Amino acid sequence: MTVIARRLAGHLARGLVMILVVATISFFIVNNIPGDPMAARYEKLIEGGMSPEAAAQAVKVLYGFQPTGTLWQQYTDYMGGLLHLDLGVSVSRPGTPVLDVLGEAAKWTVLPVLAGTLLSFLVGVMLGVFAAIRRTSKLGDALAISGSLLHGIPQYVLAMLLVVIFATLIPILPADGPVDILFEPGFNAGYIGSLAEHAVLPVVTYALSAYGGWILAMKSSVVTVLGDDFILAAELRGMKRSIVFRYIARNAILPLFTILALSLGLLLGGAVFIEKIFNYPGLGLMLIDGVNDRDYALMSGAFLLITGAVIVANIVADLFYSTIDPRVRSGEEAA
């Protein structure tokens, strides 16, 4: 078995254990929250004249496990359904499987958050290199200050500022919902244009909120690399400035790839405040609605989805870093 295969097998085993742990913790938290909607539905069915056995069976069909059995019975039923990718049925959306609700919400979260994350990464990395190389100049100071300021402003504050500026004072962009209801959904110019127009402010908010972290991280990494011996050796050999610049950027960006992979894994968590402000029907807004509706099946499913995405991102980051960094690869082969 190759080194990469062994690492992958180890990551997958740890990932499965982590998912089981998260599922277990979520289950017991749900069962200890006051105002359990399953127990309320069970009692309501009994009050309506249904026998306890029939009411229990009806609730089991609706939620995926038996609320009147022992805690162990409820847990085994829940985990059995999880093995078949059955996360139960949403309380706030009667008759709709949780998996369908998550899939519908995820598509509205992934695209804008992914676009904002990649945009902030590209801009932050490029400007971070200049901020480090020109750190004694006014340009370097300005770039560092811009990163520090944006890094310290909460996402919801940036979102509200953009709404005030571009949707109220200068009303050139929409700030409510993902698309104009006047357009018929489908692959047509009007609908696609409306989607793009409504996505501008959320994407820009995501990008600005993450930009500060990327530029500061890249600047710090470049400053560290500038002190390495191979940079001094390259300069003493009289290499062109552009070649030295590529050496610096290529080595300094390596640690940021791990952070990027983890950021992409966390994007399924959405940005609760941003989606709430822009009324974007993503996972963040869905979680808020789930909490308000006591939709515990939906919340548990969302936690599992986010956990799975982070675990996959960790695996990809580790394998990718081993591939692009020859020092790590050489160490693995020697071991």
TAVEN-V944562 format. One record per residue. N is the residue number from 0. PHI is phi in radians with two decimals (999 if undefined). PSI is psi in whole degrees, 0 to 359 (999 if undefined). D_CENTER is the distance of its C-alpha to the mean C-alpha in Angstrom with 2 decimals. Layout:
N_PHI_PSI_D_CENTER, N_PHI_PSI_D_CENTER
This chain:
0_999_132_32.74, 1_-1.24_168_31.12, 2_-1.10_316_29.11, 3_-1.11_320_25.86, 4_-1.11_319_26.61, 5_-1.13_317_27.28, 6_-1.11_318_24.07, 7_-1.11_316_22.11, 8_-1.08_318_24.12, 9_-1.11_317_23.52, 10_-1.11_317_19.73, 11_-1.12_319_19.82, 12_-1.11_314_22.22, 13_-1.15_325_20.23, 14_-1.13_318_17.05, 15_-1.11_319_19.20, 16_-1.09_317_20.66, 17_-1.11_318_17.39, 18_-1.10_318_16.36, 19_-1.11_321_19.89, 20_-1.13_314_19.76, 21_-1.11_318_16.67, 22_-1.08_320_18.35, 23_-1.16_313_21.57, 24_-1.09_316_20.38, 25_-1.06_318_18.69, 26_-1.05_311_21.96, 27_-1.25_328_24.24, 28_-1.13_316_22.39, 29_-1.05_318_22.63, 30_-1.30_351_26.28, 31_-1.98_7_27.13, 32_-1.46_130_25.76, 33_-1.07_149_28.79, 34_1.37_41_29.31, 35_-1.04_119_28.15, 36_-1.16_334_28.10, 37_-1.20_316_29.35, 38_-1.15_323_32.39, 39_-1.13_319_33.05, 40_-1.18_322_33.06, 41_-1.08_313_35.31, 42_-1.16_323_37.75, 43_-1.14_321_37.82, 44_-1.15_321_38.76, 45_-1.16_318_41.51, 46_-1.10_333_42.81, 47_-1.41_2_43.02, 48_1.82_1_45.45, 49_-1.42_144_43.35, 50_-1.22_155_44.33, 51_-0.98_321_42.05, 52_-1.15_316_41.64, 53_-1.17_321_40.79, 54_-1.14_319_38.40, 55_-1.11_318_36.62, 56_-1.15_321_36.37, 57_-1.11_318_35.08, 58_-1.20_324_32.29, 59_-1.08_318_31.49, 60_-1.14_322_31.19, 61_-1.27_315_29.00, 62_-1.82_345_26.54, 63_1.76_350_26.84, 64_-2.69_166_28.78, 65_-1.50_114_32.01, 66_-1.38_342_31.87, 67_-1.73_355_35.55, 68_-1.38_184_35.73, 69_-1.18_163_35.30, 70_-1.07_323_31.94, 71_-1.15_320_32.17, 72_-1.11_318_32.93, 73_-1.09_319_29.96, 74_-1.15_315_27.70, 75_-1.14_322_29.21, 76_-1.12_318_28.96, 77_-1.13_313_25.29, 78_-1.17_326_24.57, 79_-1.10_318_26.92, 80_-1.14_324_25.04, 81_-1.12_323_21.73, 82_-1.11_335_23.51, 83_-1.76_17_24.29, 84_1.04_32_20.75, 85_-1.82_104_22.28, 86_-1.64_9_20.02, 87_1.61_191_22.77, 88_-2.04_139_23.38, 89_-1.20_136_21.76, 90_-1.29_319_24.14, 91_-1.33_344_23.20, 92_-2.24_80_23.61, 93_-0.91_131_26.76, 94_1.44_357_27.19, 95_-1.76_123_23.70, 96_-1.06_144_21.89, 97_-1.03_322_18.53, 98_-1.06_323_17.23, 99_-1.20_321_18.44, 100_-1.12_317_16.87, 101_-1.12_319_13.36, 102_-1.11_320_14.10, 103_-1.16_320_15.47, 104_-1.32_325_12.65, 105_-1.08_324_9.90, 106_-1.14_332_12.06, 107_-1.46_347_12.10, 108_-1.68_316_8.38, 109_-1.07_311_7.83, 110_-1.11_307_10.98, 111_-1.18_322_11.02, 112_-1.22_320_7.68, 113_-1.10_315_8.66, 114_-1.09_315_12.13, 115_-1.14_321_11.61, 116_-1.16_313_9.87, 117_-1.16_320_12.66, 118_-1.09_313_15.26, 119_-1.14_324_14.73, 120_-1.12_311_14.79, 121_-1.10_312_17.99, 122_-1.18_315_19.70, 123_-1.10_320_18.87, 124_-1.17_314_20.08, 125_-1.10_313_23.22, 126_-1.24_332_24.16, 127_-1.14_324_23.45, 128_-1.11_314_26.09, 129_-1.14_322_28.57, 130_-1.11_327_27.92, 131_-1.37_315_28.83, 132_-1.19_324_31.81, 133_-1.81_34_33.14, 134_-1.16_343_32.28, 135_-1.65_0_35.89, 136_-1.77_171_36.08, 137_-1.15_325_35.27, 138_-1.09_316_32.58, 139_-1.09_318_30.81, 140_-1.11_318_31.17, 141_-1.12_317_29.88, 142_-1.14_317_26.72, 143_-1.14_320_26.08, 144_-1.16_319_26.80, 145_-1.07_319_24.50, 146_-1.13_318_21.60, 147_-1.12_318_22.62, 148_-1.14_310_23.03, 149_-1.19_329_19.73, 150_-1.19_333_17.92, 151_-1.60_351_19.81, 152_-1.56_127_19.30, 153_-1.07_152_16.78, 154_-1.02_317_14.37, 155_-1.20_332_16.45, 156_-1.21_316_19.61, 157_-1.06_318_18.65, 158_-1.07_314_17.77, 159_-1.16_323_21.14, 160_-1.10_316_23.00, 161_-1.14_323_21.94, 162_-1.13_315_22.93, 163_-1.09_318_26.21, 164_-1.32_308_27.03, 165_-1.72_353_26.08, 166_-2.06_345_26.39, 167_-2.05_298_29.26, 168_-1.20_314_31.38, 169_-2.12_82_30.90, 170_-1.25_77_29.84, 171_-1.96_349_28.72, 172_-2.33_143_25.19, 173_-1.32_153_24.09, 174_-2.39_24_21.72, 175_-2.46_110_21.74, 176_1.54_167_20.00, 177_-1.52_343_18.52, 178_-2.82_155_22.02, 179_-1.31_129_25.68, 180_-1.21_349_27.30, 181_-1.28_340_30.43, 182_-1.65_139_29.08, 183_-1.37_128_29.26, 184_-1.01_137_26.06, 185_2.67_178_26.60, 186_-1.50_76_26.85, 187_-2.38_158_29.02, 188_-1.04_317_29.14, 189_-1.10_314_29.09, 190_-1.17_314_26.01, 191_-1.13_319_23.99, 192_-1.10_321_25.27, 193_-1.15_320_24.32, 194_-1.05_314_20.72, 195_-1.13_319_20.59, 196_-1.13_317_22.42, 197_-1.26_339_20.25, 198_-1.50_349_17.05, 199_-1.05_306_18.66, 200_-1.13_315_18.15, 201_-1.05_317_14.45, 202_-1.12_315_13.82, 203_-1.11_322_16.31, 204_-1.12_313_14.86, 205_-1.01_315_11.42, 206_-1.14_314_13.66, 207_-1.14_322_16.14, 208_-1.20_332_13.97, 209_-1.68_342_12.58, 210_-1.00_315_15.99, 211_-1.03_318_17.86, 212_-1.13_319_15.95, 213_-1.17_316_16.33, 214_-1.19_323_20.00, 215_-1.23_320_20.95, 216_-1.15_318_19.49, 217_-1.18_320_21.19, 218_-1.06_314_24.35, 219_-1.08_319_24.59, 220_-1.16_320_24.12, 221_-1.16_318_26.74, 222_-1.05_321_29.15, 223_-1.14_316_28.98, 224_-1.16_326_29.65, 225_-1.03_335_32.53, 226_-1.57_359_34.40, 227_-1.28_154_34.30, 228_-1.16_326_37.64, 229_-1.20_334_36.75, 230_-1.23_316_36.11, 231_-1.09_320_39.50, 232_-1.13_320_41.10, 233_-1.12_321_39.75, 234_-1.21_321_41.14, 235_-1.17_331_44.47, 236_-1.33_352_44.83, 237_1.40_26_44.71, 238_-1.14_152_41.65, 239_-1.06_150_40.56, 240_-1.07_324_38.15, 241_-1.15_323_35.74, 242_-1.21_316_35.70, 243_-1.07_321_35.15, 244_-1.07_319_32.31, 245_-1.15_321_30.62, 246_-1.04_316_31.21, 247_-1.12_309_29.61, 248_-1.11_319_26.48, 249_-1.14_321_26.03, 250_-1.40_327_26.33, 251_-1.29_333_24.42, 252_-1.43_345_21.26, 253_-0.97_311_21.00, 254_-1.12_334_19.20, 255_-1.30_338_16.59, 256_-1.13_324_15.60, 257_-1.13_316_14.39, 258_-1.12_321_12.26, 259_-1.10_315_10.95, 260_-1.07_318_10.20, 261_-1.17_323_8.34, 262_-1.11_320_6.32, 263_-1.16_327_5.75, 264_-1.19_323_5.06, 265_-1.38_348_2.59, 266_-1.10_336_1.62, 267_-1.17_341_3.43, 268_-1.23_346_4.13, 269_1.17_187_5.32, 270_-2.22_101_8.02, 271_-0.97_311_10.82, 272_-1.21_321_13.64, 273_-1.12_314_13.04, 274_-1.18_328_12.91, 275_-1.20_316_15.82, 276_-1.15_318_17.80, 277_-1.60_4_17.53, 278_0.92_45_17.87, 279_-1.63_123_15.09, 280_-1.37_54_14.86, 281_-1.66_193_11.13, 282_-1.16_327_9.37, 283_-1.11_311_9.76, 284_-1.14_325_13.40, 285_-1.11_321_13.89, 286_-1.13_320_13.19, 287_-1.08_314_15.71, 288_-1.11_322_18.12, 289_-1.12_320_17.81, 290_-1.16_315_18.78, 291_-1.11_325_21.57, 292_-1.61_3_22.86, 293_0.95_40_22.63, 294_-1.54_80_20.86, 295_-1.21_327_20.19, 296_-1.09_320_19.78, 297_-1.19_318_16.91, 298_-1.13_317_15.23, 299_-1.09_318_15.96, 300_-1.10_321_14.61, 301_-1.15_318_11.22, 302_-1.05_318_11.20, 303_-1.14_320_12.38, 304_-1.09_314_9.90, 305_-1.14_318_6.92, 306_-1.06_314_9.64, 307_-1.06_320_10.67, 308_-1.14_319_7.64, 309_-1.17_320_7.80, 310_-1.11_314_11.52, 311_-1.07_319_11.72, 312_-1.10_321_9.97, 313_-1.09_317_12.55, 314_-1.11_313_15.27, 315_-1.09_317_14.75, 316_-1.08_317_14.64, 317_-1.15_314_17.76, 318_-1.17_321_19.64, 319_-1.17_320_18.91, 320_-1.13_322_20.02, 321_-1.14_330_23.09, 322_-1.36_318_23.91, 323_-1.52_341_23.77, 324_-1.82_106_25.36, 325_-1.09_334_28.96, 326_-1.16_317_29.58, 327_-1.17_318_27.08, 328_-1.10_320_28.39, 329_-1.15_321_31.95, 330_-1.13_321_31.35, 331_-1.16_317_29.97, 332_-1.16_325_32.94, 333_-1.20_326_35.36, 334_-1.25_999_34.03
